[in-house]
Amino acid sequence: MDLSRTKIFIILILLAISGFISFVIDFMHIDVNPSYVRFGLDILLLFATIFSFNIRNSKSLLILIVMFLIISLVSLFININDLEFVYFINGLRDFMPYFLFPVLYINIFQSCNASILRKYMNIFLYIFLIIQIPVSLLQYFAEGAGDTVGGTLGAGGSGILSFTVYLSTFYLMIQDFDQKYYFRNIIKKSYLLIFWLPSFINETKISFLLMIAFFFLLVPLNMKSLFKIILICLLLIPGELLFERIYTSTTGSSYFNEILQEDYLNNYMIGVDNMNFSEGLDIPRLTKISLAIEIQKGEKFLFGNGIGQFKGGTTLPLTTFATNYQWLLEGSVPLLFFIFIQLGCSGVLIFMIFWYFLFNCSWQNKLFNYSRNLGLLCTISFLIIMFYNDSLRSLFFCGLIMYFFVFAGYWKDGKRVINN
């Protein structure tokens, strides 16, 4: 039995179900609790990864995973009087895909089935991106622009969908991309830009930044590309103007004249003076992070309040901490805030080091022309997410971005990179 092929099949099941389950349940009015489905997917991921730890040159990776588990257990021990073990196990599911997917992907890329994984992932991404267009348009005409336009990821999935759209189209664009015929290849694959439509109508404000990063990172990372960078800047002008026009017509707000203004950004990320937190407002992201730093003193600053603080409220009651600080935990949740509340600075540090490990793999890969570019786009997305939302809690999105990162670090197209 070929375990690698079985793992590829499992990965496709994980992505397909997690990427469509919310929409299918809502659209078909199926009486199924998606939480039970997601729990089953987490078990399937764990099962597949258990047989994937026989990966070469991965001592650092395994050490980081063990360190994360140690920090998690220390955090649990510190908060043992206020946090039941069932919350810890349930909350651990939010972190598990982040550490397990890379192990699973690296194992396959070190096998003879790496090209098969790429083939089926490409097919899956094309199918997924195509379906998002009619679904997003249906949601837009029914509810208008906003978080409800999340495609098959469901209401509230607009941010995750936008990240997915730009990362996926970049990944598909750079495959078999001949840098000698740079602009010819861009024109040849320009049909991929059609898949950006959902990000234009779902009011995701970071789409502007991702679009700029997309075009700049298509340019090879060397000084010879300076002229191409200048041309890209010129080509971006009409593209950004088109984005501004569509964004304004769908949301009623001007991206350039309102969204990018200093006052709007301050209110959006920091808030206004003398905010009344008791009014149930969605506390701005940077303010949430600063409040978390003020609340967590001493050992809580180092190891947090324990994993599981964002669970409960449906089957299980809220934890003691969540009950006291529900006004802070609800609403927009930047990933940095999510990690810090539960694991403190030590957890944030492990997350950053783990990401650096993957980034370094992409930077060292000399047999794929766009390894560094793809690794940089994933890292830019990661840094935005740290202060923007908690997309990496999504099994679907975490599975995709980790695939792109491992692809950047381990894919070999047989052509040694020169001056890159």
N, C-alpha and C positions, 0 to 999 in steps of 0.2 A: 504494500500500500504506500503510495506517494504522499507523505505527510504535507509536503509543501503545497501541492495542488489542493489538498483538503483545506489547508489554512487560507489559501486564496479564495476558495469557495465560501469559507466562513466570513472572511473580510467583506466580501460582496453582500452577503446576507446582513451583516451588521450595518453596513452603510445604507443599503436599500431600505431596510425596515426603519432604521432611525431617521432616515431622510424623508420618509413619506408617511410615517405612522400618524402624525398629528393631523395632516390634511385628510388622510383617508378616513380616520375616525370622525372628524368634524363633517366632512362632505357627505359621507354615507350614513351618518348618525348611528354609528355602531356603538353599542353599549359595552364598551371595554375600557377598563382603566389603563391608560398608557403607562402608568407607573409600573404596573406588573410586567408589561412588555419590555420596558427599559431594564427592569431588574433581570429578566431572562437574557437580554442582550449582554449585560455586564457579566453574567455567569459564563456565557458563551465566549466572550473575549478572554476571560480569565482562563478558561479551559484550553483555548487555543495557544495562549502565551506560555502556559506551563510546559508545553512541549517545544518551546522555542528558545530556551536559554542556552542552548549549545551553539552560541555565536562566537566567532573568532575576534580577537583583538578588542574585547569588550569589557576588560577589567574595570576601567573607569566607570562605564555605564552601570555595571552591576553594583559597584561600591556606592554610587549615588542613590540607587534604588534602596539599598540596605540602609543608608544614612537617612533617607526620607522616612522609612519605616521606624527607625530608632527615634527620630524626632517626634513622629506621630505618637509613639508609645509614651515617650517622656511627657508630651503635652497631655495625654490622657491621664497619666499618673498624677500630674500636678492638679488636674481638674476633676479627680475621681469622685469627689463629694458632690459635684454639681452636674456631672455628665455620665449618664448610663452607657454601658458598653454597646447596647443596641444602636445608640446614636452614632457612636464611633464607627461601627461597621457600616451603617447606612451612609454616613457622610464620606467614608473612604471611597465609595463608588464615584464621587465627583472627581477624585484625584487619580483613580486607577487608570483610566484611558491615557492620561498624559504620560505615565511611565511605562505602560504595557505595550501600547501600539508601536513605539520605536523598536522594542525587542522583537515583536512579531514581524515587522517589516524587514529589519536587518537580517533576521534569520532567512527570510525568503530571498532577499537580494544576494545573499551569500550562497544560495543554492543554484541549481541549473534552471530554475523556473522564474528567474527575474524578468525575462522578456515576456513571459506569460502573464505575470502580474501586471506589467505595464500595459499590455494589450487589453486586458479586461478592465483595468481601471480607466483607460482611455474611453472604451465603449460606455462604461457606466457614466462617466462625466458628461459625455455628449448627450446621452439620454436624459440625465438629470437636468442639464442646462436647458435643453430644448423644452422640457416640461414646465420649467419655471416661468417661461414667457406667458403662455395662456393662463396659467394659474395666477400669476401676479396681476395680470390685466383684469382677470375676473374679480380678484380681491380689491383692486383699485377702483373699479367701477361700482362695486358694491359698498365699499367702506370709505373710499378716498385714500389719499396718500397718508402714510404713517406706519406705525409698528404692525398694523394688521396685514400689510403687504409683505408677508414672510415667505411667499411661495409655498412649497410643500412642507416647509419647516413650521408652518402655522403662524397664528397671530403672536406677535412678539419676537418673531425670528428674523425681522428685517435686517438687523445688524449682522447676524450670522450669515444670512443669504448674500449680503453685499461682499463680505470677506470671501465667501466661497466663490462668488462669481469672478472676482478679480484674480484670485490665486489660481483658480482652475483654468481660466483662459490664458493666463501667463504660462502656466505649465504646458498647456496644449500648443501654445504659440512657439515655444523654444525647442520643441522636439524636431529634430532633423532640420534645424534652422541654419542655413548656410550664411555665415557672416560675410563672405565675399560678395554676396548679392543681397545685401542688407535690406534695402528698400523694396526690392523685388519680392523678397520673402514676406515682408510686412503686408504688402498689397495682396500677395497670394493667400495669406491667412487672415485677411481683414474681416472675413465673414464671422470670425470669433467675437468681434466687437458687438455683434447683434445680441449676444447673450448678456450684455451689460444693461439691457433695458430695465430689468427689475430694480436695479440700483438707482435708476433715474426717477422712478416713480414711488419709491418707498421711503423717501425723506431721510435716508441715511447720510448723515453729514460727513462721515469720513470717506465717502466715495470720492470726493474731490482729491483727497490726499493719495488714495490708492491708485487713482487714475494717473496722477503725475508719476508716482513710483513705477507703475507698470511700464510707461514709455521710456523713462530714463534707464531702467534696468534691462531693457531690450538691447541697449548699447553695450558692447564688450567693455570690460573694465580695464582699459589701458589708455595711454595718452594719445594713441593714434585715432581714438574715437572722438576727439574734441570737435571736429567738424560735424560729425553725425549728431553730437549732443546739441550743437547750435541749431541744426535743422530740426531736431526733435522739438526744441523749444518753440520754433516757428510753427510747427505742425500742431503743437498743443494749443495754440491760441484759438483757432476755430473750434477745436474739440471742446475746450473749456467753455467757450461762448455757447455752443450747442447745449452743453450740460446745464449752464446757467438758465438758458431759455426754457428747457424742458422742466428743470427743477422749479422755476418760478411759476410756470403754468400749471404744474400739478400740485404744488404745495401752497401757492399764494405768497411765498416769501422769496425775496431776492437773495441768492447765495452771496453775491459779491457786495451788495449794498446793505445787507442786514446780517447774515450769518457770520461773515468774516470780519465784521466790525468788532472793535475792542470791547465795547459795552456789552454786546450780545455774548461774546465768548466768556467774559468775566461772569455774567449772570448764569450762563449755561454750566460752566465748570466750577465756579466758586460760590455764586449766589450773591445776594444783596446783604447789606448790613442789617443787623437786628432781625434775622430770620426767626420766625416762630415755629420751632420744630414740632410743637404739639398739634399743629393744624393738619398733619398727615401729608405734608408736601414731600415730593421726591427730592431729597437733599442732593445738591450738586455733587458731582463725583469727587473733586479735589477736597471739598469740605468734608465729605464722608471719611476720606483718608486721614485728614488732619484730626477729626474728632476721634477716630479709632486710636490714633497715637496718644491722644490725651487720656482716653479711657483706660488703656492698657499700660499699667505701670509694673515695674519690677520684673518678676519671672513671666508675667503675662506678656510683657513686651518682647521677651525672647522666645517664648513657646506658645503664646496665644491662649485661647480659651478652650482649645480642643476641637478636633474634627467632629462635625455634625451639627454645628450651630445654625446652619441654613436649612436643616431638615425639620420635620415635624409640622404640625398644623392641620394635617389631614388624618392619617391613621394614628400617628403618635402625637402627643401634646408637644408644645414648644419646650425647648430647654430653659433652664433658669435664666441663663444669659439672654437668650432670644426673647423671653418674656419681658425682661427689664428693658431691653434695647430694641424692641420691634420697630420703633420709629426710625431707627438707624439702619437696620438690616433690610427693610423692604425697599422696593423701587429699584433704581439703577444700581448695579453692583459691579464696580470695576474689579478685575481679577486681582490686582494688588490688594485691595480692600478685603476681598474674599479670602485670600491666603493669610493675610496678616491677622485678621480677626481670629482665625482658627489655629494657626501655627506660628504666629509672631514673626520676628525678623529671621529666625533660623529657617522657617519654612520658605519665606521669600527668597532667602539666599540659595537654598537647595534648588528651587525652581529656576533661578537665574543660572546657576552653574550647570544644571541639566540642559538648559537651552543652549548654553555656550558650548557644551560638548557636541551637540548636534550641529551647531553653526560651524564649529571647527572642522567637523567631518566634511561639510560642504566646501569649506575653504581649502581643504587639503586634497580634494578630488581633482586630479589632473587629467582625467580621461573623459571629462564631460565639459564642453565649452561653457555651458551656462550654470555650472554647479554653484559658483559664488553668487551669481545674480539671483538665482532661485532662493538660495539660502538667505540672502539679504532681504528679499521681499517677504519671506516668512518671518524674519526677525523684525522687520518694520511693522508687520501685522501684529506680532507678539507684543511689541512695545506699546502700540496703540491700544491693544486689548487690555494691557495692564492698567491703563488709566481710563478706559472707555466702557468696556462691558466684560461679561464673564463667558465669552463664547467657548472657551476651552472646557467648560463644564458639559457642553453638548457632545455626546458620544460621536455623532455624525461629523461635526466640524473638527473635533480633536483627531478623529481618524483620518480625515482628509489632510489637514495641515501637517500632521506627523508623516503621512505618506510623502507629501511634497518635500519635506525636509530630509527624510531618509533617501528619497530618490536623488536629491541634490548631492548627498554625501556618498552614495554607493552605486549610482548608475554609471555605466561605462559604455560610451559609444565607440570606443576603439581609436579615438583621435586625441592625441596628447595636446593639451592646451599650451599655447605659446604666448608668452607675455600677458598672461591673464592672472 
